[in-house]
Amino acid sequence: MLFYFLLFLIGIVGIVVNRKNILSLLMSIELLLLAVNLLFFTSSLSFDSLTGLIFAFFVLIVAAAESAVGLSLLVAFFRVKSTVAIQFAHLLHG
């Protein structure tokens, strides 16, 4: 239980501390989802239920979709601005 909390805490600290790089924000969000996924998986095994595994599967689907959309936006942003710094993101509003 402490391991999952530490992973989640590292993800939150990564989001709060490093707010200048989009790639590090995406990695921190993935770390948060990984911690929740591991908690669902181990609780499902300990309670001998499939509910946690089903939730873990849905979290994996959301993480894959978030990665695909986030990385495609990151590539488009890099092509326009040649940087992944967040302070230039407001320039893409159209």
C-alpha positions as CSV (number, residue, x, y, z in Angstrom):
1,M,0.0,0.0,0.0
2,L,2.8,2.4,0.8
3,F,4.5,1.6,-2.6
4,Y,1.3,2.7,-4.5
5,F,1.0,5.8,-2.4
6,L,4.7,6.7,-3.1
7,L,4.2,6.2,-6.8
8,F,1.1,8.4,-6.7
9,L,2.9,11.0,-4.7
10,I,5.8,11.1,-7.1
11,G,3.4,11.6,-9.9
12,I,1.7,14.5,-8.1
13,V,5.1,16.1,-7.3
14,G,6.1,15.7,-10.9
15,I,3.0,17.6,-12.0
16,V,3.4,20.4,-9.4
17,V,7.1,20.9,-9.6
18,N,7.7,20.7,-13.4
19,R,5.1,22.7,-15.1
20,K,7.3,23.9,-18.0
21,N,7.6,20.7,-20.0
22,I,4.6,19.0,-21.6
23,L,6.4,15.7,-21.9
24,S,7.2,15.5,-18.2
25,L,3.6,16.3,-17.4
26,L,2.4,13.5,-19.6
27,M,4.9,11.1,-17.9
28,S,3.6,12.2,-14.4
29,I,0.0,11.6,-15.4
30,E,1.0,8.1,-16.7
31,L,2.7,7.5,-13.3
32,L,-0.5,8.5,-11.5
33,L,-2.5,6.1,-13.6
34,L,0.1,3.3,-13.1
35,A,-0.2,3.7,-9.3
36,V,-4.0,3.5,-9.4
37,N,-3.8,0.5,-11.8
38,L,-1.5,-1.4,-9.5
39,L,-3.7,-0.7,-6.6
40,F,-6.8,-2.0,-8.5
41,F,-4.8,-5.1,-9.6
42,T,-3.5,-6.1,-6.2
43,S,-6.8,-5.4,-4.4
44,S,-8.5,-7.5,-6.9
45,L,-6.1,-10.4,-6.3
46,S,-6.4,-10.0,-2.5
47,F,-10.2,-9.9,-2.5
48,D,-10.5,-12.7,-5.2
49,S,-12.7,-10.5,-7.4
50,L,-12.7,-9.6,-11.0
51,T,-14.0,-6.1,-10.4
52,G,-10.5,-4.6,-9.8
53,L,-9.2,-6.3,-12.9
54,I,-12.0,-4.8,-15.0
55,F,-11.3,-1.3,-13.6
56,A,-7.6,-1.8,-14.2
57,F,-8.4,-2.7,-17.8
58,F,-10.4,0.5,-18.3
59,V,-7.7,2.5,-16.7
60,L,-5.3,1.0,-19.2
61,I,-7.6,2.0,-22.1
62,V,-7.8,5.6,-20.8
63,A,-4.0,5.7,-20.4
64,A,-3.5,4.5,-23.9
65,A,-5.9,7.0,-25.3
66,E,-4.4,9.8,-23.2
67,S,-0.9,8.9,-24.5
68,A,-2.0,8.7,-28.1
69,V,-3.8,12.1,-28.0
70,G,-1.2,13.8,-25.8
71,L,1.8,12.7,-27.9
72,S,0.1,13.6,-31.2
73,L,-0.6,17.1,-29.7
74,L,3.0,17.2,-28.6
75,V,4.3,16.4,-32.0
76,A,2.0,19.0,-33.6
77,F,3.1,21.6,-31.0
78,F,6.7,20.8,-31.6
79,R,6.4,21.2,-35.4
80,V,4.8,24.7,-35.0
81,K,7.0,26.1,-32.2
82,S,10.1,23.9,-32.2
83,T,9.8,23.5,-28.4
84,V,7.7,21.6,-25.8
85,A,7.6,24.5,-23.3
86,I,4.1,25.1,-21.9
87,Q,4.4,28.9,-21.8
88,F,4.1,29.0,-25.6
89,A,0.9,26.9,-25.7
90,H,-1.4,29.9,-25.6
91,L,-0.1,30.9,-29.1
92,L,-1.9,27.9,-30.6
93,H,-5.5,29.0,-29.9
94,G,-6.2,29.9,-33.5
